[in-house]
């Protein structure tokens, strides 16, 4: 599943630079996650980095975007190939 940012977001700006897939951007009222780019950090980290740094716990799974781990891994590979995602450190 991709993640989403709820309206509890306080626009603190800490999540956007943590996203290795450039999936997070400022929205009209609060930050938003592009589900086409969100892999829950699979391929990069063991846990989603935006969730790790969020001070208000406003980044749950997006129930409208159901994906398996394998689908997220394939999306990650496509994002790397397209030059959108940052390659993991050490690779």
HTML snippet that shows the backbone in 3Dmol.js (N, CA, C, O; Angstrom):
<script src="https://3Dmol.org/build/3Dmol-min.js"></script>
<div id="view" style="width:600px;height:400px;position:relative"></div>
<script>
const pdb = `
ATOM      1  N   UNK A   1       0.845  -1.188   0.000  1.00  0.00           N
ATOM      2  CA  UNK A   1       0.000   0.000   0.000  1.00  0.00           C
ATOM      3  C   UNK A   1       0.883   1.241   0.000  1.00  0.00           C
ATOM      4  O   UNK A   1       1.967   1.261   0.582  1.00  0.00           O
ATOM      5  N   UNK A   2       0.405   2.228  -0.641  1.00  0.00           N
ATOM      6  CA  UNK A   2       1.077   3.517  -0.552  1.00  0.00           C
ATOM      7  C   UNK A   2       0.649   4.165   0.764  1.00  0.00           C
ATOM      8  O   UNK A   2      -0.306   3.731   1.407  1.00  0.00           O
ATOM      9  N   UNK A   3       1.359   5.187   1.138  1.00  0.00           N
ATOM     10  CA  UNK A   3       1.013   5.954   2.328  1.00  0.00           C
ATOM     11  C   UNK A   3       0.244   7.196   1.908  1.00  0.00           C
ATOM     12  O   UNK A   3       0.198   7.546   0.729  1.00  0.00           O
ATOM     13  N   UNK A   4      -0.351   7.848   2.880  1.00  0.00           N
ATOM     14  CA  UNK A   4      -1.056   9.105   2.624  1.00  0.00           C
ATOM     15  C   UNK A   4      -0.833  10.028   3.814  1.00  0.00           C
ATOM     16  O   UNK A   4      -0.504   9.574   4.910  1.00  0.00           O
ATOM     17  N   UNK A   5      -1.012  11.299   3.596  1.00  0.00           N
ATOM     18  CA  UNK A   5      -0.892  12.284   4.666  1.00  0.00           C
ATOM     19  C   UNK A   5      -2.282  12.820   4.939  1.00  0.00           C
ATOM     20  O   UNK A   5      -2.990  13.239   4.023  1.00  0.00           O
ATOM     21  N   UNK A   6      -2.668  12.805   6.206  1.00  0.00           N
ATOM     22  CA  UNK A   6      -4.004  13.260   6.589  1.00  0.00           C
ATOM     23  C   UNK A   6      -4.020  14.761   6.874  1.00  0.00           C
ATOM     24  O   UNK A   6      -2.980  15.419   6.890  1.00  0.00           O
ATOM     25  N   UNK A   7      -5.214  15.278   7.097  1.00  0.00           N
ATOM     26  CA  UNK A   7      -5.360  16.705   7.382  1.00  0.00           C
ATOM     27  C   UNK A   7      -4.834  17.088   8.761  1.00  0.00           C
ATOM     28  O   UNK A   7      -4.905  18.257   9.141  1.00  0.00           O
ATOM     29  N   UNK A   8      -4.310  16.127   9.516  1.00  0.00           N
ATOM     30  CA  UNK A   8      -3.655  16.442  10.785  1.00  0.00           C
ATOM     31  C   UNK A   8      -2.242  16.990  10.562  1.00  0.00           C
ATOM     32  O   UNK A   8      -1.585  17.420  11.511  1.00  0.00           O
ATOM     33  N   UNK A   9      -1.779  16.974   9.317  1.00  0.00           N
ATOM     34  CA  UNK A   9      -0.455  17.483   8.950  1.00  0.00           C
ATOM     35  C   UNK A   9      -0.322  18.944   9.378  1.00  0.00           C
ATOM     36  O   UNK A   9      -1.226  19.753   9.170  1.00  0.00           O
ATOM     37  N   UNK A  10       0.827  19.264   9.983  1.00  0.00           N
ATOM     38  CA  UNK A  10       1.069  20.636  10.439  1.00  0.00           C
ATOM     39  C   UNK A  10       2.042  21.380   9.511  1.00  0.00           C
ATOM     40  O   UNK A  10       2.526  22.458   9.857  1.00  0.00           O
ATOM     41  N   UNK A  11       2.324  20.809   8.342  1.00  0.00           N
ATOM     42  CA  UNK A  11       3.221  21.430   7.363  1.00  0.00           C
ATOM     43  C   UNK A  11       4.582  21.777   7.957  1.00  0.00           C
ATOM     44  O   UNK A  11       5.109  22.868   7.739  1.00  0.00           O
ATOM     45  N   UNK A  12       5.134  20.843   8.701  1.00  0.00           N
ATOM     46  CA  UNK A  12       6.419  21.097   9.357  1.00  0.00           C
ATOM     47  C   UNK A  12       7.610  20.915   8.426  1.00  0.00           C
ATOM     48  O   UNK A  12       8.727  21.292   8.778  1.00  0.00           O
ATOM     49  N   UNK A  13       7.392  20.347   7.249  1.00  0.00           N
ATOM     50  CA  UNK A  13       8.419  20.201   6.221  1.00  0.00           C
ATOM     51  C   UNK A  13       9.466  19.116   6.489  1.00  0.00           C
ATOM     52  O   UNK A  13      10.459  19.056   5.764  1.00  0.00           O
ATOM     53  N   UNK A  14       9.288  18.261   7.492  1.00  0.00           N
ATOM     54  CA  UNK A  14      10.332  17.275   7.763  1.00  0.00           C
ATOM     55  C   UNK A  14      10.219  16.028   6.897  1.00  0.00           C
ATOM     56  O   UNK A  14      11.217  15.337   6.694  1.00  0.00           O
ATOM     57  N   UNK A  15       9.049  15.726   6.388  1.00  0.00           N
ATOM     58  CA  UNK A  15       8.870  14.485   5.619  1.00  0.00           C
ATOM     59  C   UNK A  15       9.391  14.587   4.188  1.00  0.00           C
ATOM     60  O   UNK A  15       9.994  13.639   3.686  1.00  0.00           O
ATOM     61  N   UNK A  16       9.173  15.697   3.539  1.00  0.00           N
ATOM     62  CA  UNK A  16       9.496  15.830   2.112  1.00  0.00           C
ATOM     63  C   UNK A  16      10.945  15.466   1.786  1.00  0.00           C
ATOM     64  O   UNK A  16      11.168  14.673   0.871  1.00  0.00           O
ATOM     65  N   UNK A  17      11.939  16.009   2.493  1.00  0.00           N
ATOM     66  CA  UNK A  17      13.316  15.666   2.124  1.00  0.00           C
ATOM     67  C   UNK A  17      13.707  14.231   2.461  1.00  0.00           C
ATOM     68  O   UNK A  17      14.713  13.735   1.954  1.00  0.00           O
ATOM     69  N   UNK A  18      12.938  13.565   3.299  1.00  0.00           N
ATOM     70  CA  UNK A  18      13.248  12.187   3.677  1.00  0.00           C
ATOM     71  C   UNK A  18      12.815  11.167   2.632  1.00  0.00           C
ATOM     72  O   UNK A  18      13.287  10.031   2.653  1.00  0.00           O
ATOM     73  N   UNK A  19      11.935  11.545   1.727  1.00  0.00           N
ATOM     74  CA  UNK A  19      11.377  10.604   0.762  1.00  0.00           C
ATOM     75  C   UNK A  19      12.365  10.338  -0.374  1.00  0.00           C
ATOM     76  O   UNK A  19      12.683  11.246  -1.141  1.00  0.00           O
ATOM     77  N   UNK A  20      12.856   9.095  -0.488  1.00  0.00           N
ATOM     78  CA  UNK A  20      13.824   8.790  -1.530  1.00  0.00           C
ATOM     79  C   UNK A  20      13.213   8.693  -2.929  1.00  0.00           C
ATOM     80  O   UNK A  20      13.938   8.621  -3.921  1.00  0.00           O
ATOM     81  N   UNK A  21      11.882   8.692  -3.006  1.00  0.00           N
ATOM     82  CA  UNK A  21      11.196   8.574  -4.294  1.00  0.00           C
ATOM     83  C   UNK A  21      10.575   9.887  -4.756  1.00  0.00           C
ATOM     84  O   UNK A  21       9.862   9.907  -5.759  1.00  0.00           O
ATOM     85  N   UNK A  22      10.829  10.967  -4.056  1.00  0.00           N
ATOM     86  CA  UNK A  22      10.237  12.270  -4.371  1.00  0.00           C
ATOM     87  C   UNK A  22       8.721  12.175  -4.494  1.00  0.00           C
ATOM     88  O   UNK A  22       8.117  12.794  -5.370  1.00  0.00           O
ATOM     89  N   UNK A  23       8.117  11.392  -3.606  1.00  0.00           N
ATOM     90  CA  UNK A  23       6.666  11.191  -3.634  1.00  0.00           C
ATOM     91  C   UNK A  23       5.901  12.235  -2.823  1.00  0.00           C
ATOM     92  O   UNK A  23       4.684  12.358  -2.968  1.00  0.00           O
ATOM     93  N   UNK A  24       6.594  12.978  -1.980  1.00  0.00           N
ATOM     94  CA  UNK A  24       5.939  13.940  -1.094  1.00  0.00           C
ATOM     95  C   UNK A  24       6.144  15.350  -1.621  1.00  0.00           C
ATOM     96  O   UNK A  24       7.254  15.741  -1.980  1.00  0.00           O
ATOM     97  N   UNK A  25       5.060  16.101  -1.659  1.00  0.00           N
ATOM     98  CA  UNK A  25       5.134  17.491  -2.118  1.00  0.00           C
ATOM     99  C   UNK A  25       4.106  18.320  -1.368  1.00  0.00           C
ATOM    100  O   UNK A  25       3.140  17.781  -0.828  1.00  0.00           O
ATOM    101  N   UNK A  26       4.313  19.636  -1.333  1.00  0.00           N
ATOM    102  CA  UNK A  26       3.320  20.490  -0.687  1.00  0.00           C
ATOM    103  C   UNK A  26       1.991  20.414  -1.444  1.00  0.00           C
ATOM    104  O   UNK A  26       1.956  20.506  -2.671  1.00  0.00           O
ATOM    105  N   UNK A  27       0.921  20.248  -0.704  1.00  0.00           N
ATOM    106  CA  UNK A  27      -0.406  20.260  -1.297  1.00  0.00           C
ATOM    107  C   UNK A  27      -1.046  21.613  -1.095  1.00  0.00           C
ATOM    108  O   UNK A  27      -0.389  22.561  -0.666  1.00  0.00           O
ATOM    109  N   UNK A  28      -2.307  21.703  -1.399  1.00  0.00           N
ATOM    110  CA  UNK A  28      -3.003  22.982  -1.247  1.00  0.00           C
ATOM    111  C   UNK A  28      -3.086  23.402   0.217  1.00  0.00           C
ATOM    112  O   UNK A  28      -2.842  24.562   0.549  1.00  0.00           O
ATOM    113  N   UNK A  29      -3.430  22.457   1.091  1.00  0.00           N
ATOM    114  CA  UNK A  29      -3.570  22.771   2.521  1.00  0.00           C
ATOM    115  C   UNK A  29      -2.510  22.098   3.386  1.00  0.00           C
ATOM    116  O   UNK A  29      -2.157  22.610   4.449  1.00  0.00           O
ATOM    117  N   UNK A  30      -2.001  20.955   2.935  1.00  0.00           N
ATOM    118  CA  UNK A  30      -0.973  20.223   3.672  1.00  0.00           C
ATOM    119  C   UNK A  30      -0.260  19.304   2.680  1.00  0.00           C
ATOM    120  O   UNK A  30      -0.685  19.155   1.534  1.00  0.00           O
ATOM    121  N   UNK A  31       0.810  18.706   3.132  1.00  0.00           N
ATOM    122  CA  UNK A  31       1.605  17.865   2.243  1.00  0.00           C
ATOM    123  C   UNK A  31       0.788  16.691   1.707  1.00  0.00           C
ATOM    124  O   UNK A  31      -0.194  16.264   2.315  1.00  0.00           O
ATOM    125  N   UNK A  32       1.221  16.182   0.553  1.00  0.00           N
ATOM    126  CA  UNK A  32       0.529  15.068  -0.088  1.00  0.00           C
ATOM    127  C   UNK A  32       1.563  14.046  -0.570  1.00  0.00           C
ATOM    128  O   UNK A  32       2.717  14.385  -0.834  1.00  0.00           O
ATOM    129  N   UNK A  33       1.127  12.802  -0.676  1.00  0.00           N
ATOM    130  CA  UNK A  33       1.978  11.731  -1.180  1.00  0.00           C
ATOM    131  C   UNK A  33       1.399  11.238  -2.496  1.00  0.00           C
ATOM    132  O   UNK A  33       0.216  10.909  -2.583  1.00  0.00           O
ATOM    133  N   UNK A  34       2.240  11.191  -3.515  1.00  0.00           N
ATOM    134  CA  UNK A  34       1.843  10.664  -4.817  1.00  0.00           C
ATOM    135  C   UNK A  34       1.907   9.134  -4.734  1.00  0.00           C
ATOM    136  O   UNK A  34       2.998   8.574  -4.631  1.00  0.00           O
ATOM    137  N   UNK A  35       0.758   8.452  -4.776  1.00  0.00           N
ATOM    138  CA  UNK A  35       0.773   6.998  -4.635  1.00  0.00           C
ATOM    139  C   UNK A  35       1.512   6.288  -5.765  1.00  0.00           C
ATOM    140  O   UNK A  35       1.945   5.149  -5.593  1.00  0.00           O
ATOM    141  N   UNK A  36       1.663   6.931  -6.902  1.00  0.00           N
ATOM    142  CA  UNK A  36       2.409   6.325  -8.008  1.00  0.00           C
ATOM    143  C   UNK A  36       3.910   6.273  -7.717  1.00  0.00           C
ATOM    144  O   UNK A  36       4.644   5.525  -8.364  1.00  0.00           O
ATOM    145  N   UNK A  37       4.361   7.060  -6.754  1.00  0.00           N
ATOM    146  CA  UNK A  37       5.785   7.087  -6.396  1.00  0.00           C
ATOM    147  C   UNK A  37       6.074   6.496  -5.023  1.00  0.00           C
ATOM    148  O   UNK A  37       7.233   6.224  -4.708  1.00  0.00           O
ATOM    149  N   UNK A  38       5.062   6.293  -4.207  1.00  0.00           N
ATOM    150  CA  UNK A  38       5.284   5.790  -2.844  1.00  0.00           C
ATOM    151  C   UNK A  38       5.464   4.277  -2.855  1.00  0.00           C
ATOM    152  O   UNK A  38       4.620   3.530  -3.350  1.00  0.00           O
ATOM    153  N   UNK A  39       6.595   3.850  -2.290  1.00  0.00           N
ATOM    154  CA  UNK A  39       6.870   2.413  -2.139  1.00  0.00           C
ATOM    155  C   UNK A  39       7.011   2.033  -0.676  1.00  0.00           C
ATOM    156  O   UNK A  39       7.490   0.944  -0.361  1.00  0.00           O
ATOM    157  N   UNK A  40       6.593   2.928   0.229  1.00  0.00           N
ATOM    158  CA  UNK A  40       6.792   2.730   1.670  1.00  0.00           C
ATOM    159  C   UNK A  40       8.273   2.551   1.982  1.00  0.00           C
ATOM    160  O   UNK A  40       8.633   1.910   2.969  1.00  0.00           O
ATOM    161  N   UNK A  41       9.118   3.114   1.147  1.00  0.00           N
ATOM    162  CA  UNK A  41      10.581   3.072   1.245  1.00  0.00           C
ATOM    163  C   UNK A  41      11.158   1.682   0.987  1.00  0.00           C
ATOM    164  O   UNK A  41      12.336   1.452   1.260  1.00  0.00           O
ATOM    165  N   UNK A  42      10.355   0.752   0.467  1.00  0.00           N
ATOM    166  CA  UNK A  42      10.878  -0.555   0.079  1.00  0.00           C
ATOM    167  C   UNK A  42      11.944  -0.333  -0.987  1.00  0.00           C
ATOM    168  O   UNK A  42      11.748   0.423  -1.939  1.00  0.00           O
ATOM    169  N   UNK A  43      13.064  -1.002  -0.807  1.00  0.00           N
ATOM    170  CA  UNK A  43      14.204  -0.825  -1.691  1.00  0.00           C
ATOM    171  C   UNK A  43      15.229   0.142  -1.119  1.00  0.00           C
ATOM    172  O   UNK A  43      16.392   0.145  -1.524  1.00  0.00           O
ATOM    173  N   UNK A  44      14.788   0.957  -0.177  1.00  0.00           N
ATOM    174  CA  UNK A  44      15.671   1.947   0.435  1.00  0.00           C
ATOM    175  C   UNK A  44      15.912   1.676   1.919  1.00  0.00           C
ATOM    176  O   UNK A  44      17.052   1.615   2.379  1.00  0.00           O
ATOM    177  N   UNK A  45      14.820   1.517   2.652  1.00  0.00           N
ATOM    178  CA  UNK A  45      14.885   1.404   4.106  1.00  0.00           C
ATOM    179  C   UNK A  45      13.925   0.317   4.594  1.00  0.00           C
ATOM    180  O   UNK A  45      13.056  -0.133   3.848  1.00  0.00           O
ATOM    181  N   UNK A  46      14.087  -0.096   5.841  1.00  0.00           N
ATOM    182  CA  UNK A  46      13.205  -1.101   6.428  1.00  0.00           C
ATOM    183  C   UNK A  46      11.858  -0.531   6.838  1.00  0.00           C
ATOM    184  O   UNK A  46      10.875  -1.265   6.936  1.00  0.00           O
ATOM    185  N   UNK A  47      11.807   0.771   7.077  1.00  0.00           N
ATOM    186  CA  UNK A  47      10.565   1.430   7.478  1.00  0.00           C
ATOM    187  C   UNK A  47      10.401   2.720   6.684  1.00  0.00           C
ATOM    188  O   UNK A  47      11.394   3.316   6.265  1.00  0.00           O
ATOM    189  N   UNK A  48       9.165   3.159   6.471  1.00  0.00           N
ATOM    190  CA  UNK A  48       8.944   4.427   5.765  1.00  0.00           C
ATOM    191  C   UNK A  48       9.557   5.597   6.547  1.00  0.00           C
ATOM    192  O   UNK A  48       9.230   5.818   7.713  1.00  0.00           O
ATOM    193  N   UNK A  49      10.428   6.320   5.899  1.00  0.00           N
ATOM    194  CA  UNK A  49      11.138   7.399   6.572  1.00  0.00           C
ATOM    195  C   UNK A  49      10.247   8.575   6.926  1.00  0.00           C
ATOM    196  O   UNK A  49      10.484   9.243   7.933  1.00  0.00           O
ATOM    197  N   UNK A  50       9.231   8.843   6.125  1.00  0.00           N
ATOM    198  CA  UNK A  50       8.323   9.946   6.455  1.00  0.00           C
ATOM    199  C   UNK A  50       7.578   9.657   7.756  1.00  0.00           C
ATOM    200  O   UNK A  50       7.365  10.556   8.569  1.00  0.00           O
ATOM    201  N   UNK A  51       7.188   8.407   7.945  1.00  0.00           N
ATOM    202  CA  UNK A  51       6.496   8.013   9.180  1.00  0.00           C
ATOM    203  C   UNK A  51       7.434   8.157  10.373  1.00  0.00           C
ATOM    204  O   UNK A  51       7.024   8.587  11.451  1.00  0.00           O
ATOM    205  N   UNK A  52       8.704   7.791  10.168  1.00  0.00           N
ATOM    206  CA  UNK A  52       9.691   7.866  11.247  1.00  0.00           C
ATOM    207  C   UNK A  52       9.887   9.295  11.749  1.00  0.00           C
ATOM    208  O   UNK A  52      10.067   9.509  12.948  1.00  0.00           O
ATOM    209  N   UNK A  53       9.854  10.279  10.839  1.00  0.00           N
ATOM    210  CA  UNK A  53      10.154  11.657  11.243  1.00  0.00           C
ATOM    211  C   UNK A  53       8.919  12.502  11.554  1.00  0.00           C
ATOM    212  O   UNK A  53       9.050  13.592  12.110  1.00  0.00           O
ATOM    213  N   UNK A  54       7.736  12.026  11.211  1.00  0.00           N
ATOM    214  CA  UNK A  54       6.529  12.828  11.403  1.00  0.00           C
ATOM    215  C   UNK A  54       6.242  13.053  12.891  1.00  0.00           C
ATOM    216  O   UNK A  54       6.080  12.091  13.642  1.00  0.00           O
ATOM    217  N   UNK A  55       6.179  14.313  13.317  1.00  0.00           N
ATOM    218  CA  UNK A  55       5.952  14.587  14.738  1.00  0.00           C
ATOM    219  C   UNK A  55       4.490  14.460  15.175  1.00  0.00           C
ATOM    220  O   UNK A  55       4.211  14.441  16.374  1.00  0.00           O
ATOM    221  N   UNK A  56       3.557  14.374  14.233  1.00  0.00           N
ATOM    222  CA  UNK A  56       2.136  14.321  14.617  1.00  0.00           C
ATOM    223  C   UNK A  56       1.459  13.028  14.199  1.00  0.00           C
ATOM    224  O   UNK A  56       0.241  12.906  14.326  1.00  0.00           O
ATOM    225  N   UNK A  57       2.217  12.061  13.705  1.00  0.00           N
ATOM    226  CA  UNK A  57       1.669  10.744  13.360  1.00  0.00           C
ATOM    227  C   UNK A  57       0.472  10.854  12.417  1.00  0.00           C
ATOM    228  O   UNK A  57      -0.604  10.329  12.702  1.00  0.00           O
ATOM    229  N   UNK A  58       0.671  11.544  11.289  1.00  0.00           N
ATOM    230  CA  UNK A  58      -0.426  11.764  10.340  1.00  0.00           C
ATOM    231  C   UNK A  58      -0.213  11.061   9.011  1.00  0.00           C
ATOM    232  O   UNK A  58      -0.772  11.478   7.997  1.00  0.00           O
ATOM    233  N   UNK A  59       0.602   9.982   8.998  1.00  0.00           N
ATOM    234  CA  UNK A  59       0.913   9.304   7.732  1.00  0.00           C
ATOM    235  C   UNK A  59       0.552   7.812   7.836  1.00  0.00           C
ATOM    236  O   UNK A  59       1.415   6.975   8.102  1.00  0.00           O
ATOM    237  N   UNK A  60      -0.718   7.494   7.627  1.00  0.00           N
ATOM    238  CA  UNK A  60      -1.144   6.095   7.650  1.00  0.00           C
ATOM    239  C   UNK A  60      -1.069   5.471   6.252  1.00  0.00           C
ATOM    240  O   UNK A  60      -0.747   6.141   5.270  1.00  0.00           O
ATOM    241  N   UNK A  61      -1.371   4.184   6.191  1.00  0.00           N
ATOM    242  CA  UNK A  61      -1.507   3.513   4.897  1.00  0.00           C
ATOM    243  C   UNK A  61      -2.712   4.071   4.171  1.00  0.00           C
ATOM    244  O   UNK A  61      -3.715   4.419   4.794  1.00  0.00           O
ATOM    245  N   UNK A  62      -2.617   4.157   2.868  1.00  0.00           N
ATOM    246  CA  UNK A  62      -3.718   4.654   2.049  1.00  0.00           C
ATOM    247  C   UNK A  62      -4.610   3.467   1.674  1.00  0.00           C
ATOM    248  O   UNK A  62      -4.198   2.619   0.884  1.00  0.00           O
ATOM    249  N   UNK A  63      -5.815   3.396   2.225  1.00  0.00           N
ATOM    250  CA  UNK A  63      -6.685   2.242   1.956  1.00  0.00           C
ATOM    251  C   UNK A  63      -7.167   2.173   0.504  1.00  0.00           C
ATOM    252  O   UNK A  63      -7.676   1.142   0.067  1.00  0.00           O
ATOM    253  N   UNK A  64      -7.009   3.255  -0.231  1.00  0.00           N
ATOM    254  CA  UNK A  64      -7.438   3.276  -1.632  1.00  0.00           C
ATOM    255  C   UNK A  64      -6.363   2.751  -2.592  1.00  0.00           C
ATOM    256  O   UNK A  64      -6.625   2.570  -3.782  1.00  0.00           O
ATOM    257  N   UNK A  65      -5.156   2.509  -2.073  1.00  0.00           N
ATOM    258  CA  UNK A  65      -4.056   2.046  -2.915  1.00  0.00           C
ATOM    259  C   UNK A  65      -3.458   0.790  -2.278  1.00  0.00           C
ATOM    260  O   UNK A  65      -2.486   0.869  -1.527  1.00  0.00           O
ATOM    261  N   UNK A  66      -4.042  -0.355  -2.581  1.00  0.00           N
ATOM    262  CA  UNK A  66      -3.608  -1.627  -2.008  1.00  0.00           C
ATOM    263  C   UNK A  66      -2.575  -2.265  -2.935  1.00  0.00           C
ATOM    264  O   UNK A  66      -2.852  -2.527  -4.105  1.00  0.00           O
ATOM    265  N   UNK A  67      -1.376  -2.513  -2.393  1.00  0.00           N
ATOM    266  CA  UNK A  67      -0.292  -3.111  -3.166  1.00  0.00           C
ATOM    267  C   UNK A  67       0.434  -4.133  -2.301  1.00  0.00           C
ATOM    268  O   UNK A  67       0.539  -3.971  -1.085  1.00  0.00           O
ATOM    269  N   UNK A  68       0.927  -5.173  -2.934  1.00  0.00           N
ATOM    270  CA  UNK A  68       1.725  -6.171  -2.226  1.00  0.00           C
ATOM    271  C   UNK A  68       3.160  -5.686  -2.120  1.00  0.00           C
ATOM    272  O   UNK A  68       3.555  -4.723  -2.777  1.00  0.00           O
ATOM    273  N   UNK A  69       3.925  -6.356  -1.295  1.00  0.00           N
ATOM    274  CA  UNK A  69       5.349  -6.035  -1.179  1.00  0.00           C
ATOM    275  C   UNK A  69       6.036  -6.198  -2.543  1.00  0.00           C
ATOM    276  O   UNK A  69       6.905  -5.405  -2.905  1.00  0.00           O
ATOM    277  N   UNK A  70       5.642  -7.217  -3.283  1.00  0.00           N
ATOM    278  CA  UNK A  70       6.229  -7.462  -4.601  1.00  0.00           C
ATOM    279  C   UNK A  70       5.897  -6.321  -5.569  1.00  0.00           C
ATOM    280  O   UNK A  70       6.748  -5.904  -6.355  1.00  0.00           O
ATOM    281  N   UNK A  71       4.674  -5.826  -5.510  1.00  0.00           N
ATOM    282  CA  UNK A  71       4.288  -4.703  -6.367  1.00  0.00           C
ATOM    283  C   UNK A  71       5.062  -3.440  -5.986  1.00  0.00           C
ATOM    284  O   UNK A  71       5.479  -2.681  -6.862  1.00  0.00           O
ATOM    285  N   UNK A  72       5.255  -3.214  -4.693  1.00  0.00           N
ATOM    286  CA  UNK A  72       6.019  -2.062  -4.242  1.00  0.00           C
ATOM    287  C   UNK A  72       7.479  -2.179  -4.684  1.00  0.00           C
ATOM    288  O   UNK A  72       8.094  -1.188  -5.078  1.00  0.00           O
ATOM    289  N   UNK A  73       8.027  -3.393  -4.616  1.00  0.00           N
ATOM    290  CA  UNK A  73       9.407  -3.619  -5.055  1.00  0.00           C
ATOM    291  C   UNK A  73       9.542  -3.348  -6.554  1.00  0.00           C
ATOM    292  O   UNK A  73      10.525  -2.749  -6.991  1.00  0.00           O
ATOM    293  N   UNK A  74       8.562  -3.787  -7.339  1.00  0.00           N
ATOM    294  CA  UNK A  74       8.585  -3.542  -8.789  1.00  0.00           C
ATOM    295  C   UNK A  74       8.462  -2.050  -9.088  1.00  0.00           C
ATOM    296  O   UNK A  74       9.126  -1.537  -9.990  1.00  0.00           O
ATOM    297  N   UNK A  75       7.618  -1.360  -8.336  1.00  0.00           N
ATOM    298  CA  UNK A  75       7.473   0.092  -8.521  1.00  0.00           C
ATOM    299  C   UNK A  75       8.792   0.789  -8.203  1.00  0.00           C
ATOM    300  O   UNK A  75       9.211   1.700  -8.917  1.00  0.00           O
ATOM    301  N   UNK A  76       9.439   0.354  -7.126  1.00  0.00           N
ATOM    302  CA  UNK A  76      10.749   0.901  -6.758  1.00  0.00           C
ATOM    303  C   UNK A  76      11.738   0.732  -7.912  1.00  0.00           C
ATOM    304  O   UNK A  76      12.441   1.679  -8.266  1.00  0.00           O
ATOM    305  N   UNK A  77      11.800  -0.460  -8.499  1.00  0.00           N
ATOM    306  CA  UNK A  77      12.717  -0.728  -9.614  1.00  0.00           C
ATOM    307  C   UNK A  77      12.404   0.185 -10.798  1.00  0.00           C
ATOM    308  O   UNK A  77      13.316   0.702 -11.443  1.00  0.00           O
ATOM    309  N   UNK A  78      11.132   0.381 -11.081  1.00  0.00           N
ATOM    310  CA  UNK A  78      10.737   1.273 -12.178  1.00  0.00           C
ATOM    311  C   UNK A  78      11.152   2.716 -11.891  1.00  0.00           C
ATOM    312  O   UNK A  78      11.602   3.420 -12.795  1.00  0.00           O
ATOM    313  N   UNK A  79      11.003   3.161 -10.644  1.00  0.00           N
ATOM    314  CA  UNK A  79      11.381   4.528 -10.275  1.00  0.00           C
ATOM    315  C   UNK A  79      12.886   4.736 -10.367  1.00  0.00           C
ATOM    316  O   UNK A  79      13.341   5.801 -10.783  1.00  0.00           O
ATOM    317  N   UNK A  80      13.657   3.730  -9.985  1.00  0.00           N
ATOM    318  CA  UNK A  80      15.120   3.810 -10.106  1.00  0.00           C
ATOM    319  C   UNK A  80      15.498   3.885 -11.581  1.00  0.00           C
ATOM    320  O   UNK A  80      16.307   4.724 -11.978  1.00  0.00           O
ATOM    321  N   UNK A  81      14.914   3.010 -12.388  1.00  0.00           N
ATOM    322  CA  UNK A  81      15.221   2.977 -13.824  1.00  0.00           C
ATOM    323  C   UNK A  81      14.875   4.301 -14.511  1.00  0.00           C
ATOM    324  O   UNK A  81      15.585   4.748 -15.411  1.00  0.00           O
ATOM    325  N   UNK A  82      13.772   4.923 -14.074  1.00  0.00           N
ATOM    326  CA  UNK A  82      13.347   6.194 -14.657  1.00  0.00           C
ATOM    327  C   UNK A  82      14.151   7.381 -14.123  1.00  0.00           C
ATOM    328  O   UNK A  82      13.998   8.502 -14.608  1.00  0.00           O
ATOM    329  N   UNK A  83      15.007   7.138 -13.124  1.00  0.00           N
ATOM    330  CA  UNK A  83      15.803   8.217 -12.553  1.00  0.00           C
ATOM    331  C   UNK A  83      15.028   9.097 -11.599  1.00  0.00           C
ATOM    332  O   UNK A  83      15.469  10.200 -11.279  1.00  0.00           O
ATOM    333  N   UNK A  84      13.886   8.631 -11.141  1.00  0.00           N
ATOM    334  CA  UNK A  84      13.053   9.419 -10.234  1.00  0.00           C
ATOM    335  C   UNK A  84      13.489   9.207  -8.782  1.00  0.00           C
ATOM    336  O   UNK A  84      13.640  10.164  -8.023  1.00  0.00           O
ATOM    337  N   UNK A  85      13.688   7.944  -8.409  1.00  0.00           N
ATOM    338  CA  UNK A  85      14.084   7.622  -7.041  1.00  0.00           C
ATOM    339  C   UNK A  85      15.588   7.744  -6.880  1.00  0.00           C
ATOM    340  O   UNK A  85      16.347   7.513  -7.821  1.00  0.00           O
ATOM    341  N   UNK A  86      16.010   8.109  -5.676  1.00  0.00           N
ATOM    342  CA  UNK A  86      17.431   8.139  -5.381  1.00  0.00           C
ATOM    343  C   UNK A  86      17.911   6.700  -5.191  1.00  0.00           C
ATOM    344  O   UNK A  86      17.256   5.921  -4.499  1.00  0.00           O
ATOM    345  N   UNK A  87      19.019   6.348  -5.780  1.00  0.00           N
ATOM    346  CA  UNK A  87      19.557   5.003  -5.514  1.00  0.00           C
ATOM    347  C   UNK A  87      19.897   4.879  -4.028  1.00  0.00           C
ATOM    348  O   UNK A  87      20.326   5.852  -3.408  1.00  0.00           O
ATOM    349  N   UNK A  88      19.708   3.696  -3.458  1.00  0.00           N
ATOM    350  CA  UNK A  88      20.055   3.519  -2.046  1.00  0.00           C
ATOM    351  C   UNK A  88      21.530   3.787  -1.806  1.00  0.00           C
ATOM    352  O   UNK A  88      22.360   3.553  -2.685  1.00  0.00           O
ATOM    353  N   UNK A  89      21.853   4.272  -0.629  1.00  0.00           N
ATOM    354  CA  UNK A  89      23.245   4.548  -0.284  1.00  0.00           C
ATOM    355  C   UNK A  89      24.032   3.253  -0.309  1.00  0.00           C
ATOM    356  O   UNK A  89      23.557   2.207   0.134  1.00  0.00           O
ATOM    357  N   UNK A  90      25.246   3.341  -0.835  1.00  0.00           N
ATOM    358  CA  UNK A  90      26.117   2.175  -0.873  1.00  0.00           C
ATOM    359  C   UNK A  90      25.927   1.311  -2.097  1.00  0.00           C
ATOM    360  O   UNK A  90      26.554   0.257  -2.206  1.00  0.00           O
ATOM    361  N   UNK A  91      25.067   1.732  -3.036  1.00  0.00           N
ATOM    362  CA  UNK A  91      24.859   0.943  -4.256  1.00  0.00           C
ATOM    363  C   UNK A  91      25.238   1.747  -5.477  1.00  0.00           C
ATOM    364  O   UNK A  91      25.131   1.252  -6.599  1.00  0.00           O
TER     365      UNK A  91
END
`;
const viewer = $3Dmol.createViewer("view");
viewer.addModel(pdb, "pdb");
viewer.setStyle({}, {cartoon: {color: "spectrum"}});
viewer.zoomTo();
viewer.render();
</script>
